[in-house]
Amino acid sequence: MLTSLSSLFVRTLRDDPADAEVPSHRWLVRAGYIRRAAPGIYSWLPLGLKVLQKVETIVREEMDAIGAQEVRFPALLPREPYEETGRWTEYGETLFRLQDRKGADMLLGPTHEEMFTLMVKDLYSSYKDLPLSLYQIQTKYRDEARPRAGLLRGREFVMKDSYSFDVDDAGLEASYQAHRDAYRRIFTRLGLDFVIVSAMAGAMGGSRSEEFLAVADNGEDTFVRSPGGYAANVEAVRFAPPPALPVEDAPAMELVDTPDAGTIAAVVDILNRDLPARTWTGADTLKNVLFKVTDPDGSTRPLAVGLPGDREVDLKRLAAALEPAVADVFGPEDFAKYPQLVVGFISPVSLDGTRVLGKESATKIEYLVDPRVVTGTHWATGANEKDRHLVGVTAGRDFDADGVLDVAEVREGDPAPDGSGPLSLARGIEMGHIFQLGRKYAEALGLKVLDSNGKLVTVTMGSYGVGVSRAVAAIAEETSDDKGLCWPLPLAPYQVQLVATGKDSAVFEEAARIGQELSASGLDVLLDDRKASPGVKFADAEIMGMPLIVVVGRGLANGVVEFRDRRSGDRREVAVGDIVSEVLAATR
Amino acid sequence: MLTSLSSLFVRTLRDDPADAEVPSHRWLVRAGYIRRAAPGIYSWLPLGLKVLQKVETIVREEMDAIGAQEVRFPALLPREPYEETGRWTEYGETLFRLQDRKGADMLLGPTHEEMFTLMVKDLYSSYKDLPLSLYQIQTKYRDEARPRAGLLRGREFVMKDSYSFDVDDAGLEASYQAHRDAYRRIFTRLGLDFVIVSAMAGAMGGSRSEEFLAVADNGEDTFVRSPGGYAANVEAVRFAPPPALPVEDAPAMELVDTPDAGTIAAVVDILNRDLPARTWTGADTLKNVLFKVTDPDGSTRPLAVGLPGDREVDLKRLAAALEPAVADVFGPEDFAKYPQLVVGFISPVSLDGTRVLGKESATKIEYLVDPRVVTGTHWATGANEKDRHLVGVTAGRDFDADGVLDVAEVREGDPAPDGSGPLSLARGIEMGHIFQLGRKYAEALGLKVLDSNGKLVTVTMGSYGVGVSRAVAAIAEETSDDKGLCWPLPLAPYQVQLVATGKDSAVFEEAARIGQELSASGLDVLLDDRKASPGVKFADAEIMGMPLIVVVGRGLANGVVEFRDRRSGDRREVAVGDIVSEVLAATR
């Protein structure tokens, strides 16, 4: 295909869009690939759509290769199936809801587990029909609280979602593995530097779950890796609790005056001064943080989280752990309801032994603690009195938590939960997510088949997603440089940008001839035949990011053209008679 | 491609779906091509999606061939652009509206004139950038009052919509003609029996407009044709008014008693009995029908329509003429407000000369008349008194209409407006619609470019649509028979259904071998390798509708297979060694 830039619907922009936070967003807009239509909602211009379609083709080929069958569900869906699984409510404000002219509740599909489950229930009834994998490449909707970074977190986006259906756990494991392998091939073909990490199942429900993250400094996800091969989204890290200690060895509780000690550091300083028999650090203190939790039905409840004082609550880990409920800060009006709680000096227990946190305590506030807070560990913590702390407060003796909540920040160098060495942290963009859903949806919607003994069994499912439009941005994020976009050959809208410079009509004719020859050889060529200065044309070629650039200009009089590599910036003169074969060689 | 029917996600149904009114709907559901997700909203199963994708490919190829450039806009759109053109309101209940989590008004795009106009305004500024044609193949939403007939009138559907941008009228004419030619090629390649008819512009605004209708008994549109080449959607027919007559030649008004004359026929009988000097027919009477019209802003107003008594108001013609306003019947509570109007005896004038209909009359009710009611024509009509009629009521003397409204039913044999002979009526499915929008949207949204003299001029636009998902149904409507679907070769999901019968494994192996050979030759083959009776397999092959059927069964022992043509039902024995070449010959 040979396209004239003078007729292509594109304009490059000299300035960054005001809302561009990341390179992919900046360059995709500036190079004329996409335009914003509303917050988190984008239109695709011809160049952008070509990249999107190439990503779609790669995804489709790899899904077909594992025997998944393509279908297409509506985006506008009835409420009922989502009501039956609880997601109509659980999705909260992220779900776009609307009513039709008859007042029927509808939604814009954020993901389609319910619809696929019902469709398989409609068509299939026997174990002989399984295993089955279905997929679609389709537009999805999520009303993100903070759409950002262009295509990276949008409210309307293209996803490939697939679903597997098996009669037993071994079948699910095989379907999951087939998808995992297909995803490795997809992200490899897309040229992404990616990692596979353990993940939270999130609002999907289910058990085993992994994410494919494109490694990127601007990624929204933080993940950890160990030298021994542990890899997890930071939200999914679960620390193994240390062994419990004997309670009877613990020291007695003791009151310490801590006037004006407004920080953990100040408390630690006082302890080291007044109780110098040992060295105190923030890790010896127990910090108790209160949250107001809103459940999907709109009701609220208080939650206290206890964790070592040298760590903060990681709000993303907290959000993931509580989903679909949402945590907010505990404000003055909330504290006002609990006179037992003295801000800055909160403790699960008072000096007289009164329990203050926990469902069975005076406040009845649910109390969940970090996995490090095991029975027999003793802590310095508040005394529920102003300017006073307690030391020797012992878990399992002086207080009891209602459960464990692993939401403390994870730090570079923390030990991997599986003992495979110290963790390092990095950031990534979630490109794919695979889940073993199990029987949650099949049970809720009654998807059963007859097994080989003629007995009805509930089908077990997997759910697998690829962010197709997001992939365009992730690839741009990884491959763009300070001059603009820079596509890998298999994804570029055109492999070659052919730039004719000057005003000599012989140059333009020769450029067109070369373009036709390259096009006839199967390449997609963008011919810059505009009446513009060489400087403008070179800058646009760099912004637009076709991997190979051929410049036909003054050198033509000497029988040469210039062949440039967009990524390396290498440029060399090539005899005009050789340029077609040189370009073809570079594309192989 | 070779697919095993035993693993294909499909089930045929023995019974018609309860809501199936037309063959395409019945067979697409029964053959397992689509399933209903909500009223007017369908999911595509693998077989259906393949047909849809083939239609998409044909449309894409023909749009690319006229130099239109593919883009893709969001379906979820902000309110503002549609507010600026008035369509946020004009679309009425047909528009799906919703609010996002911040309370911003949004809509699901029913068509994208506004968004394309704004995009071109964003990128282009000079006449040198034009002409430009852009298109998208995209999912659209309309909250139809009565979704029906499966894919034929859905609420979520796939459309190809394109838009042309020109600096002057000649450019628009050329862009329009290019689309018109492309549409002829598209519908020819789709194998549809289609007509091009003049159309109403409808909610789009604009001037010249034509529809491409697939001729179909079950079509929602009625169109007329004349021997001389006139063709129009019945909604767009505009009768040329006869010449006005001299008012002074008209007879005087005269009162006639018409007791119990509840119908036009009864009135005519009385007139022929009591005034036998001439022969009276229904066409000599003037019928006055009242409607309550609701404008898009929700306000209502009365409207009286006067037309010859032998014709009914065609409610679809009326709806099209009033759009975006909507007409309802005038109920007893409405008549109660106008004591001057006596139901059954309504007239624009009373015997004493009081004007009763018309903006200047006693009732102030707008009065619009059929084009046949020209000045000087005289009529028998009501007397605004019970059991009394007037004759000799003369237009332009005894009453004046506020305007003309051409909404009477059009009848077989009516003269074509252009004098090209008597009209015949037929029905069709609207497959494409092309509009010369002109400057309506460009003016509303400020799309101007500099012309060759450096002067700002408003761009003139065209808008062009193809119902892509509807085409799947229209083709099924035209090609299905009493046994099931029956696809033309270029659109069939598989060209060949290869049926292995019996239990002999040699038969199944040979069928698989033939399938592989056909697949290697580039054909798409569906191999029925199920453990099912020959009867079930043959019936399914007929319902599913692949054009060529090869049966491998008992004849294999004698070295023959059976080759069937799905459409004609022809079947013949072919030597097994020849079947591949025979099938290939049949697909050329």
Interface residues (C-beta under 8 A of the other chain):
Chain A: S7 L8 F9 V10 R11 G32 R35 A37 A38 I41 Y42 S43 W44 L45 P46 L49 L52 G67 Q69 E70 V71 R72 F73 P74 A75 L76 L77 P78 E93 T94 F96 R97 L98 D100 R101 A104 M106 L108 M115 M119 D122 L123 Y124 L132 L134 T139 Y141 D143 A145 R155 E156
Chain B: S7 L8 F9 V10 R11 G32 R35 A37 A38 I41 Y42 S43 W44 L45 P46 L49 L52 G67 Q69 E70 V71 R72 F73 P74 A75 L76 L77 P78 E93 T94 F96 R97 L98 D100 R101 A104 M106 L108 M115 M119 D122 L123 Y124 L132 L134 T139 Y141 D143 A145 R155 E156
